Amino acid sequence: MAKHQSLIVVDDDQAMREMLSVLFRKEGYAVREAASADEALELVRDTEFDLVLSDIKMPGKSGIQMVGELRTIRPETPVVLMTAFGSIDSAVEAMQAGALDYITKPFEPEAVLLTLERALERRALEQENRRLRRAVDRTSQFGELIGESPAMRDIFALVRRVAHNRSNVLITGESGTGKEVVARTIHYHGNRAEKPLVPINCSAIPEGLLESELFGHVRGAFTGAHTSKRGLFEDARGGTLFLDEIGDLPLSLQGKLLRALQDREIRPVGGNKAIPADVRIIAATNQNLRKAMESGRFREDLYYRLNVIPIEIPPLRERPEDIPPLVQAFVERHSDNGRGVSPAAMQRLIHAEWKGNARELENTIERALALSDSKEIQAEDLPLELPDPASSLGSGRVLIRSAALRKLSLREIEDLYIDEILESTGGNKVQAAKVLGIDRKTLYRRAERTAAETMRATGAAIGGARG
């Protein structure tokens, strides 16, 4: 299976170079060889490679010296160093010089392949981070974070205040509300924006592998640990570690995460040396962590350590005014030919409940764009289950949702509805009573009651002014 990634293997041992080149080519990599650091640097000046794998000890320039020069030629090219010594000192020196990772000889083929794959994944992640930073710079001040509702304006203000400090953030909200978008916005608008944002979904990795994934492990820590491996805490050094679905973190790891947050250091699995952990933690969950604490599924001390700055994202159904700008953003994202949305289609989108929140809305827009050939998305291009605002059911949902958002009492809702009916009948109380299904005398009594309440309120206001 072709990977289409290019590597340089640098080693003065021809047999080692050839063995590694054969191994990598079988995996689909494009491989060049260099017998010295100088030869490798000449190749790098002419061609951009995805990764350099180099021995440390070579005649002439060492691998560590080569890393230093490479940083000035191709600063974004990751380097993995090989050493026959396996000493902590050489590993530390390699990392300080700018190497992304190291591997000790002798090694198993699977181990060196895994190390390269992780290094290339890290490079891809950093490239994506740079792409997203450029995207943020090109768009509005908050990039992907879109909304005009009071709730979203409050979130914008909070992001501005917290982006430049290192306090932990806990983002809560239903699935699809955009918790990762908020996390990215905080990271890219803070003083850690030039460092990595490393995400991990705590529910997507088996418990047995999650500890090693977070904290790394040393060689020989367990069966199959043929080489040392950096964890995501180290990958996120100087930047942000985004712990998505933190509510699914196993209890067995919650204490270790708490210790890492308290001490700002980690210990790889099987290691006895602490490593500083200069990371900011942003966690997110769609669960109610307070209930999880009550049931013993989540540690109270970890909750309060994470919940320094809480950000709650309301569901989309509670902020319908955010739907038009989101729709426009999704149309632009999935169409490059200036397509739009008809007024009738927009009304259907605004009045939908969106149980899947912004993620469901985006999927709906993408589907409509794919299935429609017209310049604008029409109402008939949308799923049949979306409500028709012209229908009584659609109008009723809109009325109920609007009343709930404004937190109106039943008396206030009744008064509003009666006023709407009276306006639609031109003030004809007989006709309005028929529509409402009540006796017209009830409307007359209501009018008298309203007039009396108005007079009392006016009298109170005048008395207060005289006083």
PyMOL commands that set and color helices and strands:
alter all, ss='L'
color gray80, all
select helices_A, chain A and resi 14-26+37-46+63-73+88-97+109-138+150-162+179-188+207-215+232-235+246-248+251-263+289-294+300-306+316-318+320-334+343-350+357-371+379-381+392-406+410-424+429-436+440-466
alter helices_A, ss='H'
color red, helices_A
select strands_A, chain A and resi 6-10+30-34+51-55+79-83+101-104+169-172+197-201+240-244+265-266+275-276+280-285+309-312+340-341+376-377
alter strands_A, ss='S'
color yellow, strands_A
deselect
rebuild
show_as cartoon
